[in-house]
């Protein structure tokens, strides 16, 4: 493996998020065994170019482990629209044509946003989301804990409020608690189970 590509991250100097919310794209490419050096050279050359595209927030390249051939590239965009436009960008289309012969198969592309961002821990360099059913289970636990606790603690303070104000106020507190307190904590506590590989689960 080329040391120049090890856990490589490139971000633009200014990268404000768009109003639609940031979007992460996880692309897995399996490279032909005799073409790895060419692929790594192509990645090194294009990464600084890619972040000049408006709305591109950064690129993170995770090389395969020893003996592996799957490279994981994580792209961040200010919005879904920026990602769609990037796919039609001339330099990106040219780069895709350049590396296609170096791949053993078609790349696997996954868009990550919304619920999945609750399961990204601070400082995690490469984020591969857990299976959706596991995220649903942990989210259900978080919602039950949060709603149950806040109903007992916060709702008495809302007695006498109009029904719509009580609904909006309680839901705002629930969402804030889930986003900044409950889900980060549950993601840490359940991390071992969330990220078990299929082989480890058997």
N, C-alpha and C positions, 0 to 999 in steps of 0.2 A: 504493500500500500504506500502510496506517495505521501510523505509527511506534509506536503504542501496543501493537501486537501483534508487533513484530519480536523474534524469538527470545525469547519470553516464557516464564519459568519460575516456577512457584509450588510451594512445598513447605510442608507443615505444620510447626508448631513442634516436635512430637515425632512421629517416624516409625519405630518399631522394626519390624524385619522379623519375620515369623512363622516358625514352625518348618518350614513347608512350603517355604520359600525364596521370595525375591522374584520377581515376574513383571512384565515390561514389555509394554505393549500399544501397538502402533503402528497408528494410525488415519489413513488418507489420505482426505481429503474434497475433491472437486472442486466448487467453489462457482460458482454462476451469475455471469456477468460483472457483471450489474447488482445483485447482492446481496452483494457483498463487504463493504461497510461494515456492513450489518446482521449478517452472520456474525461479523465481528470484534467488534462490540459485544456479541453474545451470548456469545462466548468470554470476553471481558473480564469480563463480569458473572458467569459461572458458574464460572470457574476457582477463585476464592477459596472459593466454596461447596463445590466438589467435594472439596477437600482436608480438609473437616471430617468426611468419611465415615471411620469406623474402618477402618484397614488401607490407606487411600489414602496413598501415600508422596510424591506430587507429580505435577505436570503440566507438560509442556514443549511449547510451541507454536512450530512452525517455519513461518513464512509462505512463500508461493511466491516464486520469483525474479521479476524484472521481466517482465511479460507473462504470467506463469503464473497458474493458478487453483487449484492443488492445495495445500491446507494439510495439514501433517503434525502430528498431536497424539500425544505420547508420554505415556502414563499409567503410573505405577509403583504396584504393589500389594505388600503384605507376603506375599500368598499367592494361589494360584488361587481359593481360596474367597472371599477378599475381593473379587476381580474379579467373580466370578459374582453375589455379593450386591449389588455396586454396580450391576450391570446391571439389577437389579430394584428399585433405590432410586427412590422416587417423584420426587424432584427431578431425577434423571438422566433418567428416562423422560419427564418433562415437557419437559426441555431438548431431548431428541432429537426430540420432536414439534415443538418450536418451530423447530429449524433444518432439518428435513427439506425444507420447501418452498424453502429457499435453495440446495439442492444440485442439481448437474447430473446426478448419478448416485448410486447406493448407495455408501456408504463401503466401503473395503477395510480389513479388520481383521486384524492379525497378532499372534500371541502369541509373545514372545521369552523364552526361558529356556534353561537347560542349556548345550548345546554352543555356542550362539550368543553367550553372554556371554564366551567366550574371545576373541572377535574385536572386542570393544568396547575401544577405546583410552582411557586416562585423559584427561580433558579434552574428549572428543568430546561436543559439546552435543546432537547429534541422531544417534542410532544407527539406521542401516538395515542389517540384516544382509546379508552377501554371499550369492550363490547357495549352496544346500546342497552341491552337488557340489564347489565350490571349498573350502568349509569342510572337507569330508571329505578332500580331497587334502592340505591343509595340516595337518590333524590327523594323518593317516597319517604324514606326514613327521616331525611332532613326536613321535609315539609311537615310530617306528623309532629316531630319534636318542636319545630318552630311555631306552628299554628297552635298546638296544644299549650305551649308555654305562654305565648303572647295573649291567647284568649283568657288565660287566668290572670296575667299580670297587667296587660294594657287595656283590655276591654272595660274593666270597671271604671277607668278614667274617662271612657267615652260615653258613659251613661248620660242621656239627655241630648246627645248629638243627633242631628238628622241622620236617617238611615244611610243616605248616600255618603255623607261625610265620614261616618263610622266605617263604612265599607272601604272607602278610598284610603283613609288614614291607616286602618289595620293592614290592608294589603301593601301599602307603601313600607310599613315597618317590616312585614314578612319578607318582602323582596330584598330590602336592605340587609336584614339579618342573614338571609340565605346567601347572598352574594359575598358579603365581607366577613362573616363569622362562621356560620354553620357549615356551608359546603367546603370551604378551605379546610376546616377542622376534620370533617368526615372524609375528605379526599386523602388526608394524611393518615387517619386511623385505618382506612380500608385500602390503603395503597397496595399492600401485598396481594390482596384478593382481586382488586380491580385489574391489575396488570399481570395476573397469572397467564402464562401461555397455555394454549390448548393441551400441550404435552404435559405440563405440570398439573393440569386439572384432572387428567386421566388417573 
